Amino acid sequence: VFQSYALFPHLSVAENIIFGLKVRKVPRADREARLKRVAELLGLTPYLERKPAQLSGGQQQRVALGRAIIGEKPVCLMDEPLSNLDAKLRHEMRVEIRALQQQLGFTMVYVTHDQVEAITMADQVVLLNEGRLEQAAAPRELYEKPATPFAARFIGTPPMNLFPADVFQPLAGSENLLLGLRPEALKVDPKGAIKSQVRTVEYMGADTLADCVFGDSPFQVRLSGTSGIAPGDELTLGFDPSDLHVFDTSTGRRRDDLISEIGMQLHSPELC
């Protein structure tokens, strides 16, 4: 299934869907039976006689899906199939494609640059960076235990904050370490370890997203929409030690063995 749909403009929806079966000389009766099943499954029955130009983007992508699944093969490759759709249609198609995959039970290899698509649709995510494998894990593990700073910043919106460990003073054994904290893990705490200044504020209704600076390190914090903070405010923040992530800059890998020790050094008693 291609990003550009790759439908034949001169063929009808029905002819596009069964094209591969005709090339493979599947008997007509079998083609028609499969077409009926696929069209009903994808909600395309009313559009079978139309040409692709008469369809919306979402309908054209359903036709491309139909052409792929009618072959009844065990694996389906999708190459950024939703990138040409608007945000509302992308959400609808994510739900439909996931439901279709679960209903039919085939393996789907889905290529995307959109982390939302990756973590909402996948059972297993393979995260690549310039051709190198960063991490292969279930979506929840990618979010809760990213293996590298790249994975930590790629998964999650807004991305994880990464601080050089030496910005926290005093902190023993902080050489070559990055400390990671997600914006939603930070809480206003007068006794917290992060004393920052608010630079800008984005009010998002239920949430307020604040851009702050701690030492020389910019970071973001997600607070309640009723927090009432404003640019220029001083903000002292704490966090639960279980929300801390530690990465070794010399190896580029996660250091779970240091989380407890560093977390306790920085932990605010009020969060116990």
ABEGO torsion letter per residue (X at the ends): XBAAGGBBAABBAAAAAAAAAAAAGBBAAAAAAAAAAAAAAAGAAAAAABBAAABBAAAAAAAAAAAAAAAGBABBBBBGAAAABBAAAAAAAAAAAAAAAAAAGBBBBBBBABAAAAAAABABBBBBBGGBBABBBBAAAAAABBABAAAAAABEOBBBBBBBAAABOBBBGABGBBBBBBAAABBBBAABABBBBBABBBBAEABBBBBBBBEABBBBBBBBAAAGBBBGBBBBBBBBAAABBBBBAAAGBBBAAAAAAAAAAABBAAAX
